[in-house]
Each structure stands twice: as structure tokens, then as C-alpha cells.
Amino acid sequence: MQIDPFSEILQFTRAESIATGGFTAGGAWAIRFPAPEKIKFFAVVKGSCWIKLDGEPKPIHFDTGDVGLLAAPLAFTLSSAPGVPAIDAMALFSGAGTATAVLGDGQDFEHIGGHVLLDPTSGKLLRDVLPPWIHVPANTPQATNFRWLLGQLMDERATGLPGSQLASAQLAQLLFIQILRAHLDKAGPTPTGWLRALAEPRLAPALRLMHGDPGRAWHLEELAKACAMSRTTFASRFKTAAGVAPLTYLTEWRMCLAQRALSEENLAIATIAQSLGYTSESGFSNAFKRVMGISPNTYRTAARTGS
């Protein structure tokens, strides 16, 4: 089975999406949300609204079916129109006593939101490559998928059938993946890193090779040939997208795998080194210290003691 680096990294970071609640509204309304500690997503399932992110000069209009993903710790306001006095979101939802609140008659607008949990250590790999804000309008090619997912998610939350909690979690996970796919498909600024490299179809063969067998001593010529490019063109294109040279990327991915093994497995360091393509424990230790700033032994001790 062909390796999918996108899926592998999402699994490695233990990205888990959770639909946490929403609200309905009618008339003039506005809600002020604090800066989120986690990656936050939301969708408009009925009506339209405006979102004003702190630090951004203009509010953004959201129509039915639009989806947003906020990865930056920015406070924001959702409103029926710019300039409407806002109430505090924490007071609203704690006062509602449930995950869903109602403003006014609740007839004009409906919103559903949630957040993405990441592993405290490996989650940095995903958070660091996300743009601060992603807006996927309902008129994009992915709109059909979004409409189906949002409809199913709302049904699961409304019916409360057996298994609805698990079904909602799986649907929220699919929604998150679709948001990232839609972002990769559109032309726009993306921070350099593996996510941007994945958006380059011509680089995909090299990424699949490195993720499929990270312990192999890959050569630049092999990776360039897999992408049907010259060494120079491949190396330049890869560094522009990923921010690092191809073999540096491979080393950094090996160290990510080493972190997980050191913190969660009882394998000897020499065994981990061999599995990642290092012929000696000292060679692996030097590479790990160069990338991580500390030795494998020190990292393992700190990871297991929480210090």
C-alpha cells in the first residue's frame, strides 16, 4: 500500500477534531470570543454572518456553508453586521447551560463550532505549518463534501442516536481534513513546510519515498529521478516549498520518529538508531542533538519524567 505522508503526519501529531457546540440567532446580534488555546473551526449552516479577527483591518463575510479554521491565538467577534455591540461568549454559553445557545428568536442564523486537539509535543509539527486563518467559501469545488458533512454532523447532534458521539467525532475529523485539502487546492500564501510541499504534486513522489522508508539512505539523485526532475531543479523546488533541503527534511522527519520512540517505547537507543538508518549509535546521537538541541538520553529522561 502506497504511503500517504499527509495521513501519516496527521496521525503522528494525533490531530483529533471535536465538535463542541454552536448557537442560533435572530435579529441583530454579536458575540465576542476570546483567543482560542487550540485550533478552532466553525461553519455557518444557516444564514450569514461577519467575522472580525483582532488585528485584521476588515471583517470577513460568511455565507451558508462557509467554513473557517483559526490556528492563531486571536480573539474574534461574530456578528449579524459590523458595529453591533457584542456580548461575551463565555457568559453566553455558561448561561445557556448547554453547548448550544440561542440569541433573539434564533430563526435567522445557525453556527456550529469545535476545535482540534494536538499531541503536546508532536502537535507542533502541524501547528507550525498552518496559516493563521483559513476561509473556505461554500462556492469552492469542495462545497458538496462540506454540505454533506455539515448536514450529517447536525443530524447526529440533533437525534442523539446510539453512537452519535463517536459519529460526530468522526465527521468532525473528516471536516478538518477537508478544510486542509481545500486549503492545499487553492492558490494562496502557505507557510513553508511539509504542508506546502504536499501541495506541490511534482514533489509528492519524493515525499512518499522518504516517508515510506525513512531508514533508507536516500540519495538526492534517486529522489529527483522519482519526481522526473534534475537534481538542481528538484533541490531548489523542494527547498522553496519545504523551507529545507530534501535530505535535511528526511533527517528532521527521522528525528520526529525518534522523539516518539524515545518517549513511548522501551527500545535501546542503538535499536532506534538502526531503524532510522544510522550505522552507529554515536552518529544517531549527534544527529539528534544537532536537530533537537539535547542528547537522546536526556530527551528520553525528560519525556518520561515530565521535566
C-alpha positions in Angstrom: 0.0 0.0 0.0 1.4 3.4 -1.0 2.4 5.7 1.9 0.3 8.8 2.3 2.6 11.4 4.1 -0.4 13.7 4.8 -2.3 10.9 6.7 0.9 9.8 8.4 1.7 13.3 9.8 -1.9 13.8 11.0 -1.7 10.5 12.8 1.8 11.4 14.1 0.5 14.7 15.6 -2.6 12.9 16.9 -4.8 15.6 15.5 -8.3 15.0 16.8 -11.3 17.2 15.9 -14.2 17.7 18.3 -17.4 19.5 17.6 -18.1 21.4 20.8 -21.3 23.4 20.2 -22.9 26.2 18.4 -25.7 28.7 18.5 -28.7 30.0 16.7 -29.6 33.7 16.4 -32.2 36.1 15.1 -32.3 39.9 14.7 -29.2 42.0 15.4 -26.5 40.1 17.4 -22.8 39.9 18.1 -20.6 37.6 20.2 -17.0 38.2 21.3 -14.9 35.1 21.6 -11.5 35.0 23.4 -8.3 34.0 21.7 -8.5 30.2 21.5 -5.9 28.0 23.1 -6.5 25.3 20.5 -7.0 25.3 16.7 -10.6 26.3 16.2 -13.0 25.6 13.4 -16.5 26.7 12.7 -19.2 26.6 10.0 -22.3 28.6 9.1 -25.1 26.1 8.5 -27.9 28.7 8.1 -27.9 32.4 7.2 -24.8 34.5 7.1 -22.5 36.5 9.5 -19.4 38.6 9.7 -16.2 37.7 11.5 -13.8 40.3 12.7 -10.4 38.9 13.8 -8.3 41.0 16.1 -5.5 42.7 14.2 -7.2 42.4 10.8 -8.5 45.7 9.3 -11.7 44.4 7.7 -14.4 41.9 8.8 -14.9 38.8 6.6 -18.4 37.8 5.4 -19.5 34.2 5.8 -22.4 32.7 3.9 -24.3 29.4 4.5 -21.8 26.6 4.0 -18.7 28.6 4.6 -16.1 27.1 6.9 -13.3 28.8 8.8 -10.2 27.5 10.6 -8.4 29.7 13.1 -4.9 28.4 14.0 -3.6 31.7 15.5 -4.4 32.8 19.1 -6.6 35.7 18.0 -9.7 36.9 19.7 -12.6 37.4 17.3 -16.2 38.6 17.0 -19.0 37.0 15.1 -22.0 39.3 14.3 -25.0 39.8 12.1 -23.5 43.1 11.0 -20.3 45.1 11.7 -20.7 47.5 14.6 -23.3 45.6 16.6 -22.4 45.7 20.4 -21.0 42.2 21.3 -21.8 40.0 24.3 -19.1 37.8 25.9 -19.1 34.2 24.5 -18.1 32.7 27.8 -21.0 34.3 29.6 -23.4 33.3 26.9 -22.5 29.6 26.8 -22.2 29.2 30.5 -25.6 30.9 30.9 -27.1 28.6 28.3 -26.2 25.5 30.4 -25.7 23.5 27.2 -23.3 23.5 24.3 -25.9 25.4 22.2 -27.1 28.9 22.9 -29.9 31.0 21.4 -29.8 34.7 20.7 -33.1 36.5 19.9 -35.6 34.3 18.3 -32.9 32.0 16.8 -34.5 31.9 13.4 -32.1 33.7 11.1 -28.7 32.1 11.7 -27.1 28.8 12.8 -23.5 28.1 13.6 -21.5 25.0 14.7 -18.0 25.1 16.0 -15.3 22.9 17.5 -11.6 22.6 18.0 -8.6 20.4 17.1 -6.6 18.7 19.8 -2.9 18.0 19.1 -0.3 16.0 20.9 1.6 18.4 23.3 4.9 17.5 21.7 4.4 16.3 18.2 1.5 18.7 17.5 3.9 21.5 16.9 4.7 19.8 13.6 1.2 20.6 12.3 0.6 23.9 14.1 3.8 25.5 12.8 2.8 25.0 9.1 -0.8 26.2 9.3 -1.6 29.7 8.2 -3.2 31.9 10.9 -6.6 31.8 9.2 -8.2 29.6 6.6 -11.6 30.6 5.0 -13.2 28.0 2.7 -16.2 29.6 0.9 -19.2 27.4 0.0 -18.7 28.1 -3.7 -15.4 26.1 -3.8 -15.1 22.8 -5.6 -15.2 21.1 -2.1 -18.6 22.6 -1.3 -20.5 19.4 -2.0 -18.4 17.5 0.6 -18.8 20.3 3.2 -22.5 20.4 2.7 -22.8 16.6 3.3 -20.5 16.6 6.3 -22.2 19.6 7.9 -25.7 18.1 7.3 -24.6 14.7 8.8 -23.0 16.4 11.8 -26.1 18.5 12.5 -28.3 15.4 12.2 -26.1 13.4 14.6 -26.1 16.1 17.2 -29.9 16.6 16.9 -31.0 13.0 17.0 -28.8 11.6 19.8 -29.0 8.1 18.3 -26.8 5.3 19.7 -23.2 6.0 18.7 -23.9 9.7 17.9 -20.9 10.9 20.0 -18.5 8.7 18.1 -20.1 9.5 14.7 -19.9 13.3 15.5 -16.2 12.9 16.3 -15.5 11.1 13.0 -17.5 13.6 11.0 -15.6 16.5 12.7 -12.3 14.8 11.8 -13.4 14.5 8.2 -14.4 18.1 8.2 -10.9 19.1 9.4 -9.2 17.0 6.7 -11.5 18.6 4.0 -10.6 22.1 5.3 -6.9 21.3 4.9 -7.4 19.7 1.5 -9.4 22.7 0.3 -6.6 25.0 1.5 -4.0 22.9 -0.3 -6.0 23.1 -3.5 -6.3 26.8 -3.7 -3.6 29.3 -4.7 -2.7 31.3 -1.7 0.1 32.0 0.8 1.1 29.0 2.8 4.0 29.0 5.3 6.9 27.0 4.1 7.0 23.4 5.5 5.7 19.9 4.8 2.1 21.1 4.2 3.2 23.4 1.4 5.4 20.7 0.0 2.4 18.4 -0.1 0.6 21.0 -2.2 3.2 20.5 -4.9 2.1 17.4 -6.9 5.6 17.1 -8.6 7.2 16.7 -5.1 4.8 14.1 -3.9 6.8 11.1 -5.2 9.9 12.1 -3.2 7.8 12.7 0.0 6.2 9.2 -0.4 9.6 7.6 -0.8 11.1 9.3 2.3 8.0 8.6 4.5 7.7 5.1 3.1 11.2 4.1 4.1 12.8 6.8 6.4 15.6 4.4 7.4 16.9 4.1 3.8 20.0 6.1 2.8 18.2 8.1 0.1 20.3 10.0 -2.4 19.3 13.3 -4.0 19.6 11.7 -7.4 17.0 9.0 -6.5 14.5 11.5 -5.2 15.0 13.8 -8.1 14.5 10.9 -10.6 11.3 9.9 -8.9 10.0 13.4 -9.5 11.2 13.5 -13.1 13.5 16.4 -12.4 17.2 17.2 -12.5 19.0 17.3 -9.1 19.3 21.1 -9.2 15.7 21.7 -10.2 14.4 19.2 -7.6 16.5 20.5 -4.8 15.6 24.2 -5.5 11.9 23.4 -5.8 11.8 21.3 -2.7 13.6 23.9 -0.5 11.3 26.7 -1.8 8.3 24.7 -0.7 9.5 22.9 2.4 11.9 25.5 3.7 14.8 23.0 3.9 16.8 20.8 1.6 15.3 17.3 0.8 17.9 15.4 2.9 17.5 17.8 5.7 13.8 17.2 5.6 14.5 13.5 5.8 16.7 14.0 8.9 14.1 16.1 10.6 11.4 13.5 10.0 13.7 10.8 11.3 14.2 12.9 14.5 10.4 13.2 14.8 10.1 9.5 14.7 13.0 9.2 17.2 11.2 11.5 19.6 8.1 9.3 19.6 10.2 6.1 20.0 12.3 7.6 22.9 9.3 8.8 24.8 6.9 5.9 24.3 8.9 2.8 23.6 11.5 0.8 25.6 13.8 0.2 22.7 17.5 0.6 23.2 18.9 3.8 21.6 21.1 1.7 19.3 18.0 -0.1 18.0 16.2 3.1 17.3 19.3 4.4 15.5 19.5 1.3 13.3 15.8 1.5 12.4 16.3 5.1 11.2 19.2 4.3 9.0 22.1 5.1 11.3 25.0 2.6 11.3 26.2 3.8 14.8 24.6 5.0 18.0 27.0 7.9 18.1 26.1 9.0 14.6 22.4 9.0 15.5 23.1 10.8 18.8 25.0 13.5 17.1 22.2 14.0 14.5 19.6 14.0 17.3 21.5 16.6 19.3 22.0 18.8 16.3 18.3 18.9 15.5 16.8 18.7 18.9 19.5 20.5 21.0 19.8 17.7 23.5 21.0 14.1 23.5 18.6 11.1 23.1 19.2 10.0 26.7 18.4 13.4 28.0 15.3 13.7 25.9 14.1 10.3 27.0 14.6 11.1 30.7 12.8 14.5 30.3 9.9 13.0 28.3 9.3 10.3 30.9 9.6 12.4 34.0 7.8 15.4 32.6 10.7 17.7 33.4 
